[in-house]
Amino acid sequence: MSVLLLSGTHEPDVVADVSLVIDTKVKAILAHASQLDGDADAIRDVVYERAEQAGRPVGVAFGEAFRCLDLAF
């Protein structure tokens, strides 16, 4: 069985603990300066805030939420 994880969903059902790599994630996002329109500090704050919100329901400091789909092939 294969699994597909969709990010940016309104109905996540899986949360990955990204607490150990949150700083790396923020650096990776900020490295795409040409893709970003805005203040780096504000973007950093949003990434941390969303990760805190995603992690809170499952008891981790920082999480990343996904919708999990089982693929039948």
mmCIF file of the N, C-alpha and C atoms, coordinates in Angstrom:
data_MODEL
# 
_entry.id   MODEL 
# 
loop_
_atom_site.group_PDB 
_atom_site.id 
_atom_site.type_symbol 
_atom_site.label_atom_id 
_atom_site.label_alt_id 
_atom_site.label_comp_id 
_atom_site.label_asym_id 
_atom_site.label_entity_id 
_atom_site.label_seq_id 
_atom_site.pdbx_PDB_ins_code 
_atom_site.Cartn_x 
_atom_site.Cartn_y 
_atom_site.Cartn_z 
_atom_site.occupancy 
_atom_site.B_iso_or_equiv 
_atom_site.pdbx_formal_charge 
_atom_site.auth_seq_id 
_atom_site.auth_comp_id 
_atom_site.auth_asym_id 
_atom_site.auth_atom_id 
_atom_site.pdbx_PDB_model_num 
ATOM 1   N N  . MET A 1 1  ? 0.846  -1.165 0.000  1.00 0.00 ? 1  MET A N  1 
ATOM 2   C CA . MET A 1 1  ? 0.000  0.000  0.000  1.00 0.00 ? 1  MET A CA 1 
ATOM 3   C C  . MET A 1 1  ? 0.899  1.239  0.000  1.00 0.00 ? 1  MET A C  1 
ATOM 4   N N  . SER A 1 2  ? 0.483  2.233  -0.722 1.00 0.00 ? 2  SER A N  1 
ATOM 5   C CA . SER A 1 2  ? 1.194  3.499  -0.767 1.00 0.00 ? 2  SER A CA 1 
ATOM 6   C C  . SER A 1 2  ? 0.358  4.567  -0.079 1.00 0.00 ? 2  SER A C  1 
ATOM 7   N N  . VAL A 1 3  ? 1.043  5.545  0.473  1.00 0.00 ? 3  VAL A N  1 
ATOM 8   C CA . VAL A 1 3  ? 0.384  6.622  1.202  1.00 0.00 ? 3  VAL A CA 1 
ATOM 9   C C  . VAL A 1 3  ? 0.808  7.950  0.600  1.00 0.00 ? 3  VAL A C  1 
ATOM 10  N N  . LEU A 1 4  ? -0.137 8.856  0.485  1.00 0.00 ? 4  LEU A N  1 
ATOM 11  C CA . LEU A 1 4  ? 0.124  10.204 -0.011 1.00 0.00 ? 4  LEU A CA 1 
ATOM 12  C C  . LEU A 1 4  ? -0.232 11.184 1.108  1.00 0.00 ? 4  LEU A C  1 
ATOM 13  N N  . LEU A 1 5  ? 0.704  12.074 1.446  1.00 0.00 ? 5  LEU A N  1 
ATOM 14  C CA . LEU A 1 5  ? 0.445  13.097 2.460  1.00 0.00 ? 5  LEU A CA 1 
ATOM 15  C C  . LEU A 1 5  ? 0.257  14.435 1.760  1.00 0.00 ? 5  LEU A C  1 
ATOM 16  N N  . LEU A 1 6  ? -0.881 15.074 2.017  1.00 0.00 ? 6  LEU A N  1 
ATOM 17  C CA . LEU A 1 6  ? -1.199 16.362 1.412  1.00 0.00 ? 6  LEU A CA 1 
ATOM 18  C C  . LEU A 1 6  ? -1.026 17.465 2.448  1.00 0.00 ? 6  LEU A C  1 
ATOM 19  N N  . SER A 1 7  ? -0.246 18.476 2.112  1.00 0.00 ? 7  SER A N  1 
ATOM 20  C CA . SER A 1 7  ? -0.079 19.601 3.033  1.00 0.00 ? 7  SER A CA 1 
ATOM 21  C C  . SER A 1 7  ? -1.039 20.712 2.652  1.00 0.00 ? 7  SER A C  1 
ATOM 22  N N  . GLY A 1 8  ? -1.234 21.650 3.558  1.00 0.00 ? 8  GLY A N  1 
ATOM 23  C CA . GLY A 1 8  ? -2.111 22.784 3.277  1.00 0.00 ? 8  GLY A CA 1 
ATOM 24  C C  . GLY A 1 8  ? -3.576 22.428 3.249  1.00 0.00 ? 8  GLY A C  1 
ATOM 25  N N  . THR A 1 9  ? -3.941 21.328 3.859  1.00 0.00 ? 9  THR A N  1 
ATOM 26  C CA . THR A 1 9  ? -5.331 20.886 3.849  1.00 0.00 ? 9  THR A CA 1 
ATOM 27  C C  . THR A 1 9  ? -6.119 21.508 4.996  1.00 0.00 ? 9  THR A C  1 
ATOM 28  N N  . HIS A 1 10 ? -7.410 21.642 4.807  1.00 0.00 ? 10 HIS A N  1 
ATOM 29  C CA . HIS A 1 10 ? -8.272 22.171 5.865  1.00 0.00 ? 10 HIS A CA 1 
ATOM 30  C C  . HIS A 1 10 ? -8.697 21.083 6.842  1.00 0.00 ? 10 HIS A C  1 
ATOM 31  N N  . GLU A 1 11 ? -8.453 19.824 6.481  1.00 0.00 ? 11 GLU A N  1 
ATOM 32  C CA . GLU A 1 11 ? -8.856 18.709 7.335  1.00 0.00 ? 11 GLU A CA 1 
ATOM 33  C C  . GLU A 1 11 ? -7.686 17.746 7.537  1.00 0.00 ? 11 GLU A C  1 
ATOM 34  N N  . PRO A 1 12 ? -6.630 18.188 8.244  1.00 0.00 ? 12 PRO A N  1 
ATOM 35  C CA . PRO A 1 12 ? -5.495 17.289 8.464  1.00 0.00 ? 12 PRO A CA 1 
ATOM 36  C C  . PRO A 1 12 ? -5.872 16.153 9.413  1.00 0.00 ? 12 PRO A C  1 
ATOM 37  N N  . ASP A 1 13 ? -5.258 15.001 9.201  1.00 0.00 ? 13 ASP A N  1 
ATOM 38  C CA . ASP A 1 13 ? -5.491 13.880 10.106 1.00 0.00 ? 13 ASP A CA 1 
ATOM 39  C C  . ASP A 1 13 ? -4.186 13.226 10.558 1.00 0.00 ? 13 ASP A C  1 
ATOM 40  N N  . VAL A 1 14 ? -3.059 13.815 10.187 1.00 0.00 ? 14 VAL A N  1 
ATOM 41  C CA . VAL A 1 14 ? -1.737 13.334 10.594 1.00 0.00 ? 14 VAL A CA 1 
ATOM 42  C C  . VAL A 1 14 ? -0.883 14.564 10.913 1.00 0.00 ? 14 VAL A C  1 
ATOM 43  N N  . VAL A 1 15 ? -0.149 14.486 12.016 1.00 0.00 ? 15 VAL A N  1 
ATOM 44  C CA . VAL A 1 15 ? 0.781  15.559 12.357 1.00 0.00 ? 15 VAL A CA 1 
ATOM 45  C C  . VAL A 1 15 ? 2.157  14.948 12.568 1.00 0.00 ? 15 VAL A C  1 
ATOM 46  N N  . ALA A 1 16 ? 3.140  15.456 11.825 1.00 0.00 ? 16 ALA A N  1 
ATOM 47  C CA . ALA A 1 16 ? 4.525  15.019 11.974 1.00 0.00 ? 16 ALA A CA 1 
ATOM 48  C C  . ALA A 1 16 ? 5.217  15.961 12.954 1.00 0.00 ? 16 ALA A C  1 
ATOM 49  N N  . ASP A 1 17 ? 5.956  15.401 13.885 1.00 0.00 ? 17 ASP A N  1 
ATOM 50  C CA . ASP A 1 17 ? 6.723  16.195 14.835 1.00 0.00 ? 17 ASP A CA 1 
ATOM 51  C C  . ASP A 1 17 ? 7.954  16.746 14.122 1.00 0.00 ? 17 ASP A C  1 
ATOM 52  N N  . VAL A 1 18 ? 8.020  18.057 13.956 1.00 0.00 ? 18 VAL A N  1 
ATOM 53  C CA . VAL A 1 18 ? 9.163  18.690 13.294 1.00 0.00 ? 18 VAL A CA 1 
ATOM 54  C C  . VAL A 1 18 ? 9.989  19.510 14.289 1.00 0.00 ? 18 VAL A C  1 
ATOM 55  N N  . SER A 1 19 ? 9.830  19.222 15.571 1.00 0.00 ? 19 SER A N  1 
ATOM 56  C CA . SER A 1 19 ? 10.496 19.987 16.613 1.00 0.00 ? 19 SER A CA 1 
ATOM 57  C C  . SER A 1 19 ? 12.009 20.003 16.451 1.00 0.00 ? 19 SER A C  1 
ATOM 58  N N  . LEU A 1 20 ? 12.597 18.886 16.064 1.00 0.00 ? 20 LEU A N  1 
ATOM 59  C CA . LEU A 1 20 ? 14.058 18.808 15.942 1.00 0.00 ? 20 LEU A CA 1 
ATOM 60  C C  . LEU A 1 20 ? 14.597 19.509 14.700 1.00 0.00 ? 20 LEU A C  1 
ATOM 61  N N  . VAL A 1 21 ? 13.724 19.781 13.729 1.00 0.00 ? 21 VAL A N  1 
ATOM 62  C CA . VAL A 1 21 ? 14.192 20.361 12.464 1.00 0.00 ? 21 VAL A CA 1 
ATOM 63  C C  . VAL A 1 21 ? 13.528 21.693 12.116 1.00 0.00 ? 21 VAL A C  1 
ATOM 64  N N  . ILE A 1 22 ? 12.808 22.294 13.071 1.00 0.00 ? 22 ILE A N  1 
ATOM 65  C CA . ILE A 1 22 ? 12.086 23.530 12.770 1.00 0.00 ? 22 ILE A CA 1 
ATOM 66  C C  . ILE A 1 22 ? 13.026 24.647 12.334 1.00 0.00 ? 22 ILE A C  1 
ATOM 67  N N  . ASP A 1 23 ? 14.189 24.753 12.952 1.00 0.00 ? 23 ASP A N  1 
ATOM 68  C CA . ASP A 1 23 ? 15.130 25.809 12.557 1.00 0.00 ? 23 ASP A CA 1 
ATOM 69  C C  . ASP A 1 23 ? 15.626 25.606 11.126 1.00 0.00 ? 23 ASP A C  1 
ATOM 70  N N  . THR A 1 24 ? 15.871 24.364 10.761 1.00 0.00 ? 24 THR A N  1 
ATOM 71  C CA . THR A 1 24 ? 16.299 24.044 9.397  1.00 0.00 ? 24 THR A CA 1 
ATOM 72  C C  . THR A 1 24 ? 15.180 24.360 8.411  1.00 0.00 ? 24 THR A C  1 
ATOM 73  N N  . LYS A 1 25 ? 13.942 24.050 8.788  1.00 0.00 ? 25 LYS A N  1 
ATOM 74  C CA . LYS A 1 25 ? 12.804 24.351 7.921  1.00 0.00 ? 25 LYS A CA 1 
ATOM 75  C C  . LYS A 1 25 ? 12.696 25.852 7.673  1.00 0.00 ? 25 LYS A C  1 
ATOM 76  N N  . VAL A 1 26 ? 12.833 26.644 8.723  1.00 0.00 ? 26 VAL A N  1 
ATOM 77  C CA . VAL A 1 26 ? 12.751 28.097 8.586  1.00 0.00 ? 26 VAL A CA 1 
ATOM 78  C C  . VAL A 1 26 ? 13.869 28.607 7.677  1.00 0.00 ? 26 VAL A C  1 
ATOM 79  N N  . LYS A 1 27 ? 15.079 28.125 7.876  1.00 0.00 ? 27 LYS A N  1 
ATOM 80  C CA . LYS A 1 27 ? 16.204 28.543 7.026  1.00 0.00 ? 27 LYS A CA 1 
ATOM 81  C C  . LYS A 1 27 ? 15.957 28.174 5.569  1.00 0.00 ? 27 LYS A C  1 
ATOM 82  N N  . ALA A 1 28 ? 15.403 26.995 5.337  1.00 0.00 ? 28 ALA A N  1 
ATOM 83  C CA . ALA A 1 28 ? 15.126 26.554 3.968  1.00 0.00 ? 28 ALA A CA 1 
ATOM 84  C C  . ALA A 1 28 ? 14.087 27.455 3.302  1.00 0.00 ? 28 ALA A C  1 
ATOM 85  N N  . ILE A 1 29 ? 13.042 27.800 4.037  1.00 0.00 ? 29 ILE A N  1 
ATOM 86  C CA . ILE A 1 29 ? 12.012 28.681 3.484  1.00 0.00 ? 29 ILE A CA 1 
ATOM 87  C C  . ILE A 1 29 ? 12.598 30.051 3.173  1.00 0.00 ? 29 ILE A C  1 
ATOM 88  N N  . LEU A 1 30 ? 13.375 30.596 4.098  1.00 0.00 ? 30 LEU A N  1 
ATOM 89  C CA . LEU A 1 30 ? 13.952 31.929 3.900  1.00 0.00 ? 30 LEU A CA 1 
ATOM 90  C C  . LEU A 1 30 ? 15.012 31.949 2.809  1.00 0.00 ? 30 LEU A C  1 
ATOM 91  N N  . ALA A 1 31 ? 15.578 30.794 2.466  1.00 0.00 ? 31 ALA A N  1 
ATOM 92  C CA . ALA A 1 31 ? 16.576 30.719 1.399  1.00 0.00 ? 31 ALA A CA 1 
ATOM 93  C C  . ALA A 1 31 ? 15.967 31.003 0.027  1.00 0.00 ? 31 ALA A C  1 
ATOM 94  N N  . HIS A 1 32 ? 14.656 30.902 -0.081 1.00 0.00 ? 32 HIS A N  1 
ATOM 95  C CA . HIS A 1 32 ? 13.962 31.149 -1.347 1.00 0.00 ? 32 HIS A CA 1 
ATOM 96  C C  . HIS A 1 32 ? 13.522 32.612 -1.418 1.00 0.00 ? 32 HIS A C  1 
ATOM 97  N N  . ALA A 1 33 ? 14.476 33.520 -1.253 1.00 0.00 ? 33 ALA A N  1 
ATOM 98  C CA . ALA A 1 33 ? 14.181 34.955 -1.171 1.00 0.00 ? 33 ALA A CA 1 
ATOM 99  C C  . ALA A 1 33 ? 13.397 35.460 -2.378 1.00 0.00 ? 33 ALA A C  1 
ATOM 100 N N  . SER A 1 34 ? 13.697 34.952 -3.565 1.00 0.00 ? 34 SER A N  1 
ATOM 101 C CA . SER A 1 34 ? 12.993 35.432 -4.755 1.00 0.00 ? 34 SER A CA 1 
ATOM 102 C C  . SER A 1 34 ? 11.523 35.006 -4.763 1.00 0.00 ? 34 SER A C  1 
ATOM 103 N N  . GLN A 1 35 ? 11.185 34.014 -3.960 1.00 0.00 ? 35 GLN A N  1 
ATOM 104 C CA . GLN A 1 35 ? 9.808  33.522 -3.887 1.00 0.00 ? 35 GLN A CA 1 
ATOM 105 C C  . GLN A 1 35 ? 9.004  34.249 -2.812 1.00 0.00 ? 35 GLN A C  1 
ATOM 106 N N  . LEU A 1 36 ? 9.702  34.993 -1.964 1.00 0.00 ? 36 LEU A N  1 
ATOM 107 C CA . LEU A 1 36 ? 9.067  35.615 -0.813 1.00 0.00 ? 36 LEU A CA 1 
ATOM 108 C C  . LEU A 1 36 ? 8.873  37.103 -1.038 1.00 0.00 ? 36 LEU A C  1 
ATOM 109 N N  . ASP A 1 37 ? 7.755  37.591 -0.582 1.00 0.00 ? 37 ASP A N  1 
ATOM 110 C CA . ASP A 1 37 ? 7.479  39.018 -0.667 1.00 0.00 ? 37 ASP A CA 1 
ATOM 111 C C  . ASP A 1 37 ? 7.151  39.488 0.740  1.00 0.00 ? 37 ASP A C  1 
ATOM 112 N N  . GLY A 1 38 ? 8.152  40.008 1.406  1.00 0.00 ? 38 GLY A N  1 
ATOM 113 C CA . GLY A 1 38 ? 7.884  40.493 2.751  1.00 0.00 ? 38 GLY A CA 1 
ATOM 114 C C  . GLY A 1 38 ? 9.095  40.431 3.648  1.00 0.00 ? 38 GLY A C  1 
ATOM 115 N N  . ASP A 1 39 ? 8.854  40.804 4.862  1.00 0.00 ? 39 ASP A N  1 
ATOM 116 C CA . ASP A 1 39 ? 9.858  40.871 5.898  1.00 0.00 ? 39 ASP A CA 1 
ATOM 117 C C  . ASP A 1 39 ? 10.230 39.466 6.373  1.00 0.00 ? 39 ASP A C  1 
ATOM 118 N N  . ALA A 1 40 ? 11.518 39.149 6.358  1.00 0.00 ? 40 ALA A N  1 
ATOM 119 C CA . ALA A 1 40 ? 11.979 37.823 6.760  1.00 0.00 ? 40 ALA A CA 1 
ATOM 120 C C  . ALA A 1 40 ? 11.578 37.506 8.199  1.00 0.00 ? 40 ALA A C  1 
ATOM 121 N N  . ASP A 1 41 ? 11.632 38.488 9.088  1.00 0.00 ? 41 ASP A N  1 
ATOM 122 C CA . ASP A 1 41 ? 11.244 38.241 10.486 1.00 0.00 ? 41 ASP A CA 1 
ATOM 123 C C  . ASP A 1 41 ? 9.763  37.889 10.591 1.00 0.00 ? 41 ASP A C  1 
ATOM 124 N N  . ALA A 1 42 ? 8.933  38.550 9.812  1.00 0.00 ? 42 ALA A N  1 
ATOM 125 C CA . ALA A 1 42 ? 7.494  38.259 9.831  1.00 0.00 ? 42 ALA A CA 1 
ATOM 126 C C  . ALA A 1 42 ? 7.225  36.859 9.284  1.00 0.00 ? 42 ALA A C  1 
ATOM 127 N N  . ILE A 1 43 ? 7.925  36.482 8.230  1.00 0.00 ? 43 ILE A N  1 
ATOM 128 C CA . ILE A 1 43 ? 7.759  35.139 7.650  1.00 0.00 ? 43 ILE A CA 1 
ATOM 129 C C  . ILE A 1 43 ? 8.207  34.088 8.654  1.00 0.00 ? 43 ILE A C  1 
ATOM 130 N N  . ARG A 1 44 ? 9.341  34.316 9.287  1.00 0.00 ? 44 ARG A N  1 
ATOM 131 C CA . ARG A 1 44 ? 9.852  33.399 10.311 1.00 0.00 ? 44 ARG A CA 1 
ATOM 132 C C  . ARG A 1 44 ? 8.816  33.224 11.418 1.00 0.00 ? 44 ARG A C  1 
ATOM 133 N N  . ASP A 1 45 ? 8.236  34.324 11.875 1.00 0.00 ? 45 ASP A N  1 
ATOM 134 C CA . ASP A 1 45 ? 7.234  34.256 12.939 1.00 0.00 ? 45 ASP A CA 1 
ATOM 135 C C  . ASP A 1 45 ? 6.017  33.436 12.525 1.00 0.00 ? 45 ASP A C  1 
ATOM 136 N N  . VAL A 1 46 ? 5.578  33.613 11.288 1.00 0.00 ? 46 VAL A N  1 
ATOM 137 C CA . VAL A 1 46 ? 4.418  32.857 10.795 1.00 0.00 ? 46 VAL A CA 1 
ATOM 138 C C  . VAL A 1 46 ? 4.718  31.364 10.752 1.00 0.00 ? 46 VAL A C  1 
ATOM 139 N N  . VAL A 1 47 ? 5.905  30.992 10.287 1.00 0.00 ? 47 VAL A N  1 
ATOM 140 C CA . VAL A 1 47 ? 6.266  29.570 10.206 1.00 0.00 ? 47 VAL A CA 1 
ATOM 141 C C  . VAL A 1 47 ? 6.268  28.949 11.599 1.00 0.00 ? 47 VAL A C  1 
ATOM 142 N N  . TYR A 1 48 ? 6.901  29.622 12.560 1.00 0.00 ? 48 TYR A N  1 
ATOM 143 C CA . TYR A 1 48 ? 6.921  29.102 13.926 1.00 0.00 ? 48 TYR A CA 1 
ATOM 144 C C  . TYR A 1 48 ? 5.521  29.026 14.523 1.00 0.00 ? 48 TYR A C  1 
ATOM 145 N N  . GLU A 1 49 ? 4.715  30.060 14.304 1.00 0.00 ? 49 GLU A N  1 
ATOM 146 C CA . GLU A 1 49 ? 3.365  30.086 14.857 1.00 0.00 ? 49 GLU A CA 1 
ATOM 147 C C  . GLU A 1 49 ? 2.508  28.947 14.305 1.00 0.00 ? 49 GLU A C  1 
ATOM 148 N N  . ARG A 1 50 ? 2.560  28.748 12.990 1.00 0.00 ? 50 ARG A N  1 
ATOM 149 C CA . ARG A 1 50 ? 1.767  27.663 12.388 1.00 0.00 ? 50 ARG A CA 1 
ATOM 150 C C  . ARG A 1 50 ? 2.241  26.297 12.864 1.00 0.00 ? 50 ARG A C  1 
ATOM 151 N N  . ALA A 1 51 ? 3.552  26.141 13.022 1.00 0.00 ? 51 ALA A N  1 
ATOM 152 C CA . ALA A 1 51 ? 4.085  24.863 13.502 1.00 0.00 ? 51 ALA A CA 1 
ATOM 153 C C  . ALA A 1 51 ? 3.682  24.617 14.955 1.00 0.00 ? 51 ALA A C  1 
ATOM 154 N N  . GLU A 1 52 ? 3.645  25.675 15.756 1.00 0.00 ? 52 GLU A N  1 
ATOM 155 C CA . GLU A 1 52 ? 3.181  25.530 17.145 1.00 0.00 ? 52 GLU A CA 1 
ATOM 156 C C  . GLU A 1 52 ? 1.717  25.128 17.180 1.00 0.00 ? 52 GLU A C  1 
ATOM 157 N N  . GLN A 1 53 ? 0.910  25.765 16.346 1.00 0.00 ? 53 GLN A N  1 
ATOM 158 C CA . GLN A 1 53 ? -0.524 25.449 16.291 1.00 0.00 ? 53 GLN A CA 1 
ATOM 159 C C  . GLN A 1 53 ? -0.754 24.006 15.853 1.00 0.00 ? 53 GLN A C  1 
ATOM 160 N N  . ALA A 1 54 ? 0.010  23.547 14.882 1.00 0.00 ? 54 ALA A N  1 
ATOM 161 C CA . ALA A 1 54 ? -0.156 22.175 14.389 1.00 0.00 ? 54 ALA A CA 1 
ATOM 162 C C  . ALA A 1 54 ? 0.291  21.155 15.427 1.00 0.00 ? 54 ALA A C  1 
ATOM 163 N N  . GLY A 1 55 ? 1.327  21.486 16.187 1.00 0.00 ? 55 GLY A N  1 
ATOM 164 C CA . GLY A 1 55 ? 1.863  20.545 17.167 1.00 0.00 ? 55 GLY A CA 1 
ATOM 165 C C  . GLY A 1 55 ? 1.070  20.459 18.453 1.00 0.00 ? 55 GLY A C  1 
ATOM 166 N N  . ARG A 1 56 ? 0.426  21.541 18.830 1.00 0.00 ? 56 ARG A N  1 
ATOM 167 C CA . ARG A 1 56 ? -0.276 21.610 20.113 1.00 0.00 ? 56 ARG A CA 1 
ATOM 168 C C  . ARG A 1 56 ? -1.270 20.467 20.344 1.00 0.00 ? 56 ARG A C  1 
ATOM 169 N N  . PRO A 1 57 ? -2.154 20.148 19.378 1.00 0.00 ? 57 PRO A N  1 
ATOM 170 C CA . PRO A 1 57 ? -3.152 19.083 19.640 1.00 0.00 ? 57 PRO A CA 1 
ATOM 171 C C  . PRO A 1 57 ? -2.544 17.698 19.878 1.00 0.00 ? 57 PRO A C  1 
ATOM 172 N N  . VAL A 1 58 ? -1.334 17.475 19.407 1.00 0.00 ? 58 VAL A N  1 
ATOM 173 C CA . VAL A 1 58 ? -0.717 16.148 19.589 1.00 0.00 ? 58 VAL A CA 1 
ATOM 174 C C  . VAL A 1 58 ? 0.418  16.173 20.609 1.00 0.00 ? 58 VAL A C  1 
ATOM 175 N N  . GLY A 1 59 ? 0.590  17.313 21.292 1.00 0.00 ? 59 GLY A N  1 
ATOM 176 C CA . GLY A 1 59 ? 1.535  17.389 22.384 1.00 0.00 ? 59 GLY A CA 1 
ATOM 177 C C  . GLY A 1 59 ? 3.000  17.514 22.005 1.00 0.00 ? 59 GLY A C  1 
ATOM 178 N N  . VAL A 1 60 ? 3.273  18.105 20.836 1.00 0.00 ? 60 VAL A N  1 
ATOM 179 C CA . VAL A 1 60 ? 4.661  18.353 20.448 1.00 0.00 ? 60 VAL A CA 1 
ATOM 180 C C  . VAL A 1 60 ? 4.862  19.854 20.295 1.00 0.00 ? 60 VAL A C  1 
ATOM 181 N N  . ALA A 1 61 ? 6.111  20.296 20.417 1.00 0.00 ? 61 ALA A N  1 
ATOM 182 C CA . ALA A 1 61 ? 6.394  21.726 20.348 1.00 0.00 ? 61 ALA A CA 1 
ATOM 183 C C  . ALA A 1 61 ? 6.070  22.303 18.972 1.00 0.00 ? 61 ALA A C  1 
ATOM 184 N N  . PHE A 1 62 ? 6.480  21.580 17.930 1.00 0.00 ? 62 PHE A N  1 
ATOM 185 C CA . PHE A 1 62 ? 6.260  22.037 16.556 1.00 0.00 ? 62 PHE A CA 1 
ATOM 186 C C  . PHE A 1 62 ? 5.814  20.861 15.701 1.00 0.00 ? 62 PHE A C  1 
ATOM 187 N N  . GLY A 1 63 ? 4.777  21.066 14.923 1.00 0.00 ? 63 GLY A N  1 
ATOM 188 C CA . GLY A 1 63 ? 4.268  20.001 14.065 1.00 0.00 ? 63 GLY A CA 1 
ATOM 189 C C  . GLY A 1 63 ? 3.993  20.505 12.661 1.00 0.00 ? 63 GLY A C  1 
ATOM 190 N N  . GLU A 1 64 ? 3.827  19.551 11.767 1.00 0.00 ? 64 GLU A N  1 
ATOM 191 C CA . GLU A 1 64 ? 3.416  19.855 10.397 1.00 0.00 ? 64 GLU A CA 1 
ATOM 192 C C  . GLU A 1 64 ? 2.250  18.926 10.074 1.00 0.00 ? 64 GLU A C  1 
ATOM 193 N N  . ALA A 1 65 ? 1.115  19.515 9.712  1.00 0.00 ? 65 ALA A N  1 
ATOM 194 C CA . ALA A 1 65 ? -0.124 18.768 9.537  1.00 0.00 ? 65 ALA A CA 1 
ATOM 195 C C  . ALA A 1 65 ? -0.343 18.368 8.086  1.00 0.00 ? 65 ALA A C  1 
ATOM 196 N N  . PHE A 1 66 ? -0.883 17.167 7.913  1.00 0.00 ? 66 PHE A N  1 
ATOM 197 C CA . PHE A 1 66 ? -1.149 16.603 6.593  1.00 0.00 ? 66 PHE A CA 1 
ATOM 198 C C  . PHE A 1 66 ? -2.486 15.882 6.593  1.00 0.00 ? 66 PHE A C  1 
ATOM 199 N N  . ARG A 1 67 ? -3.021 15.713 5.412  1.00 0.00 ? 67 ARG A N  1 
ATOM 200 C CA . ARG A 1 67 ? -4.156 14.808 5.177  1.00 0.00 ? 67 ARG A CA 1 
ATOM 201 C C  . ARG A 1 67 ? -3.565 13.561 4.549  1.00 0.00 ? 67 ARG A C  1 
ATOM 202 N N  . CYS A 1 68 ? -3.843 12.413 5.130  1.00 0.00 ? 68 CYS A N  1 
ATOM 203 C CA . CYS A 1 68 ? -3.266 11.143 4.652  1.00 0.00 ? 68 CYS A CA 1 
ATOM 204 C C  . CYS A 1 68 ? -4.277 10.430 3.747  1.00 0.00 ? 68 CYS A C  1 
ATOM 205 N N  . LEU A 1 69 ? -3.821 10.076 2.560  1.00 0.00 ? 69 LEU A N  1 
ATOM 206 C CA . LEU A 1 69 ? -4.642 9.297  1.627  1.00 0.00 ? 69 LEU A CA 1 
ATOM 207 C C  . LEU A 1 69 ? -3.953 7.973  1.353  1.00 0.00 ? 69 LEU A C  1 
ATOM 208 N N  . ASP A 1 70 ? -4.697 6.888  1.519  1.00 0.00 ? 70 ASP A N  1 
ATOM 209 C CA . ASP A 1 70 ? -4.186 5.565  1.170  1.00 0.00 ? 70 ASP A CA 1 
ATOM 210 C C  . ASP A 1 70 ? -4.455 5.329  -0.306 1.00 0.00 ? 70 ASP A C  1 
ATOM 211 N N  . LEU A 1 71 ? -3.426 4.991  -1.044 1.00 0.00 ? 71 LEU A N  1 
ATOM 212 C CA . LEU A 1 71 ? -3.562 4.726  -2.472 1.00 0.00 ? 71 LEU A CA 1 
ATOM 213 C C  . LEU A 1 71 ? -3.634 3.219  -2.683 1.00 0.00 ? 71 LEU A C  1 
ATOM 214 N N  . ALA A 1 72 ? -4.633 2.794  -3.380 1.00 0.00 ? 72 ALA A N  1 
ATOM 215 C CA . ALA A 1 72 ? -4.876 1.359  -3.581 1.00 0.00 ? 72 ALA A CA 1 
ATOM 216 C C  . ALA A 1 72 ? -4.212 0.858  -4.853 1.00 0.00 ? 72 ALA A C  1 
ATOM 217 N N  . PHE A 1 73 ? -2.903 0.786  -4.839 1.00 0.00 ? 73 PHE A N  1 
ATOM 218 C CA . PHE A 1 73 ? -2.207 0.150  -5.954 1.00 0.00 ? 73 PHE A CA 1 
ATOM 219 C C  . PHE A 1 73 ? -0.898 -0.409 -5.497 1.00 0.00 ? 73 PHE A C  1 
# 
